Amino acid sequence: MNRILIVTLLLLGAACNRQETKPPASGDPGKGKQLITQYGCTACHSIPGIDGPRGEVGPSLDHVAVRPMIAGVLPNNPQNLTQYLQNPQMVNTLNIMPNLGIKPDEARDIAAYLYTLK
């Protein structure tokens, strides 16, 4: 009986820790894909579905939608990702990701595309 209880608690704990990420309601993934190309994000990142160089300066963004954290510090949710895209140094002033001047609506579109990468 104790084994069943332990297994049940472990499964419930894992389910509670699982983070569901969804694209921001107002973001357009198609537009986000275009913006990723426009801003040259592949110069530093490998991004599935985006043509161009496969940069290795930043991490691969494959499966970014299901990662628990952004930049290893922020919980991965649409609001944090959108803000991070607009100002990467908000998390760490030594962050090497440049501030590209991404506007709020563009950040929502880029986030919407990134949240398709599960």
C-alpha positions as CSV (number, residue, x, y, z in Angstrom):
1,M,0.0,0.0,0.0
2,N,2.8,2.4,0.8
3,R,4.4,1.9,-2.6
4,I,1.1,2.8,-4.3
5,L,0.9,6.0,-2.2
6,I,4.5,6.9,-2.9
7,V,4.1,6.3,-6.7
8,T,0.8,8.3,-6.7
9,L,2.4,11.2,-4.9
10,L,5.4,11.2,-7.2
11,L,3.2,11.3,-10.3
12,L,1.1,14.1,-8.9
13,G,4.2,16.1,-8.0
14,A,5.5,15.7,-11.5
15,A,2.2,16.7,-13.0
16,C,2.1,19.8,-10.8
17,N,5.7,20.8,-11.8
18,R,4.9,20.4,-15.5
19,Q,4.7,23.9,-17.0
20,E,2.3,24.4,-19.9
21,T,3.3,27.3,-22.1
22,K,1.0,28.7,-24.7
23,P,1.5,31.4,-27.3
24,P,0.3,34.9,-26.3
25,A,-3.3,35.3,-27.5
26,S,-2.4,38.3,-29.6
27,G,0.8,36.9,-31.1
28,D,1.0,35.8,-34.8
29,P,3.4,32.9,-35.2
30,G,3.7,33.5,-39.0
31,K,4.7,37.1,-38.4
32,G,7.0,36.0,-35.6
33,K,8.8,33.7,-38.0
34,Q,9.4,36.6,-40.4
35,L,10.6,38.8,-37.6
36,I,13.1,36.2,-36.4
37,T,14.6,36.2,-39.9
38,Q,14.4,40.0,-40.1
39,Y,16.2,40.5,-36.8
40,G,18.9,37.9,-37.7
41,C,18.3,35.7,-34.7
42,T,19.9,32.7,-36.4
43,A,23.2,34.4,-36.4
44,C,23.4,33.3,-32.7
45,H,20.7,30.7,-32.3
46,S,19.8,27.5,-34.1
47,I,16.0,27.8,-34.6
48,P,13.9,25.0,-36.1
49,G,11.9,26.1,-39.1
50,I,14.0,29.2,-39.8
51,D,16.4,29.2,-42.7
52,G,19.8,30.8,-42.3
53,P,22.9,30.3,-40.4
54,R,22.9,28.0,-37.4
55,G,24.5,30.2,-34.8
56,E,26.2,28.6,-31.8
57,V,26.8,31.7,-29.7
58,G,23.4,31.4,-28.0
59,P,21.5,28.1,-27.2
60,S,19.5,26.2,-29.7
61,L,15.8,27.2,-29.4
62,D,14.6,23.8,-30.2
63,H,11.9,22.8,-27.7
64,V,12.0,26.3,-26.1
65,A,8.2,26.1,-25.5
66,V,8.5,23.3,-23.0
67,R,11.6,24.5,-21.2
68,P,10.9,25.5,-17.6
69,M,13.1,28.6,-17.6
70,I,14.2,31.5,-19.9
71,A,17.9,32.3,-19.7
72,G,18.1,30.0,-16.8
73,V,16.4,32.6,-14.5
74,L,12.9,33.5,-15.5
75,P,9.9,31.1,-15.4
76,N,9.0,30.4,-19.0
77,N,5.7,32.1,-19.7
78,P,4.5,34.4,-22.4
79,Q,4.8,37.6,-20.4
80,N,8.4,36.9,-19.3
81,L,9.5,35.8,-22.8
82,T,8.0,38.8,-24.4
83,Q,9.7,41.1,-21.9
84,Y,13.0,39.2,-22.2
85,L,12.9,39.6,-26.0
86,Q,12.5,43.3,-25.6
87,N,15.3,43.7,-23.0
88,P,17.6,40.7,-22.5
89,Q,19.7,42.6,-20.0
90,M,16.8,42.8,-17.5
91,V,17.8,39.4,-16.2
92,N,21.5,39.9,-16.3
93,T,23.4,43.0,-17.3
94,L,26.2,40.8,-18.6
95,N,23.9,38.9,-20.9
96,I,25.5,38.8,-24.4
97,M,22.1,38.7,-26.2
98,P,21.9,42.2,-27.7
99,N,18.9,44.5,-27.2
100,L,17.6,44.7,-30.8
101,G,14.9,47.3,-30.1
102,I,12.2,44.7,-30.6
103,K,8.8,46.4,-30.1
104,P,6.1,44.9,-27.8
105,D,3.9,43.7,-30.7
106,E,6.9,42.2,-32.5
107,A,8.0,40.4,-29.2
108,R,4.5,38.9,-28.9
109,D,4.7,37.6,-32.5
110,I,8.2,36.2,-32.0
111,A,7.1,34.6,-28.7
112,A,4.1,33.1,-30.5
113,Y,6.4,31.4,-33.0
114,L,8.9,30.2,-30.3
115,Y,6.0,28.6,-28.5
116,T,5.3,26.4,-31.5
117,L,8.7,24.8,-30.9
118,K,7.7,22.0,-28.5
